[in-house]
Amino acid sequence: MMPSPSIRSIKIIFIVFSLLLVRFIALSQSIPETAATISRGAYLQDMTSSSIIIRWKTAEKSIGKVWLGRAPTDLKQMIEEKKGTTDHALSVTGLTPETTYYYAIGAAGGILEGKDPSHFFVTAPPAGRSTPTRIWVVGDSGTGDPRAKSVRDAYLSYAGSHRADLWLMLGDNAYPRGADESYQSALFDIYPTLLPNTTLWPTIGNHDTSGGFFSSKKSAYFDIFTLPQSGEAGGVASGTEAYYSFDYGNIHFVSLDSNQNDRSVRGPMLTWLKKDLAANRSEWLIAYWHHPPYSKGSHNSDVEDQLIDMRKNALPILEERGVDLVLSGHSHSYERSFLINGHYGPSSTFTKEMILNSGDGRADGTGPYVKPGKREGHQGTVYVVAGSAGHTGRGDLNYPAMFTSLGVLGSLVLDIDHHRLNGTFIDNSGKIEDHFTIEKK
């Protein structure tokens, strides 16, 4: 027996009402799109040969979007976040190695920044491939004042159109305590032309901790940066953003935490380091962290625990695996060693037998520092303290392992091409204060 018309009508009304109710609940729980405004511009993180993470911040909560393409005005691909936020981090995958991509960032209302020649990135070469690579290195740059700006401008003048492929920061990236607002003034407001197109790989310094000098408290550093902890950029997974490794072509980079983590030989960090280096087959090995193993600048590596521990515990592991270059900041000077090996004690224990090449390391001087083509242990390392990108400090500047020691503002440029590494230290007036070369034969 068919239901009466009145019963059918009631059922239809009930179904329609139920659908409207479900729709109303869904809309009430969703985040409404607003006219978002940029509060922190685009910056690049965790680049590989097939992926990159693009980050930015908005004042209002919104569902972030990235538009991507091979030309600034031809952004055909679009990726969006699954939920609204003010702190945006979008992973772009499926990219082609060594390829230039242009991008824009925005929200439902449209593009907020980009779609121009300055918003781009170039994906990394495949691991193991030799390709000309430029690396810009700044240490203790977080003053956010005219001194840091002068170092920046001198580098930009020197580089011209030859942009850096990678950018390393050696800690104390934002004084005085690494708070988010300090990062805004010392990083994002100082380098607005570099951040949208140069991938930044930082390490943490004592002033990057929100609790103050030598604090173990959590820092805004870990909220601001996205760093590889699962081996996604090459190397062995560290399980933490505090220390990590990544590959760029034929270069393997290792970033260690000399400030907050256990620095003992059997601790998690150096246990991981041994595994990571054992698995690495790259031609070049560069390690960097904040506290220098050798320095007589504004900090003395003979008396400070962090510096002593890294020299005594980390260096034997790195030198056994043939590390080529070690970079540090903390001491507000520029200090560059000879090609050395096996110095793990205080400065008074350094001997001439630890110098494998006592020359200046310059092709236009006594000649480059030469190492075997196949990376082997204990064949010599150059150690550089580059902690003067924001200010300089006092010190004797007389560490016996150093070829040169300078109390001047500046930054370091590394150019690696196949079997040759060139290092150039540029002061804040644009003068080349030091240069050196390591060759693999």
Disulfide bonds with the S-S distance in Angstrom:
none
